[in-house]
Amino acid sequence: MSEKLESLQDIKSASNSTEVKVRKANRDKLGRSYATGKRKDAVARVWIKPGKGNITINEKSIEQYFARPVLKMIINQPFEVTNRVNEFDVVCTVKGGGLSGQAGAIKHGISKALNEYEPELRTALKKAGFLTRDDRTVERKKYGKAKARRSYQFSKR
């Protein structure tokens, strides 16, 4: 560790001289930022780069992969919150889970990748709750039960 502070005066002077940590953008040689998003059992690997707003999921367009408009809306939420609609191209691969979990994983990955690309967007993304992984998963089935909590129908006779 660093040097020890002996007196109250040393502690006060140390707290006054705190350095503000400036976050640095994290991009690869091609100008992309990468992040992994997770939701339920789905895992999404997401790359973003400046572009026209094209979103490619498992080598398919967003219209082909997600038919429901709600799932498309979920994926575009990070861009709407940060006012970056149609400014980034997204390429992602997603595995596991169902369509809803995959959309949530892609949203989480896009949010983390935006944070890597432009660290100034962190406050807006954090305030919207997009940088936190939603850890709710399906509860397991218990023995003696029909489902996780549902009992079998009781019969008097």
PyMOL commands that set and color helices and strands:
alter all, ss='L'
color gray80, all
select helices_A, chain A and resi 8-16+62-65+69-81+99-117+119-128
alter helices_A, ss='H'
color red, helices_A
select strands_A, chain A and resi 33-39+42-50+55-57+60-61+88-95
alter strands_A, ss='S'
color yellow, strands_A
deselect
rebuild
show_as cartoon
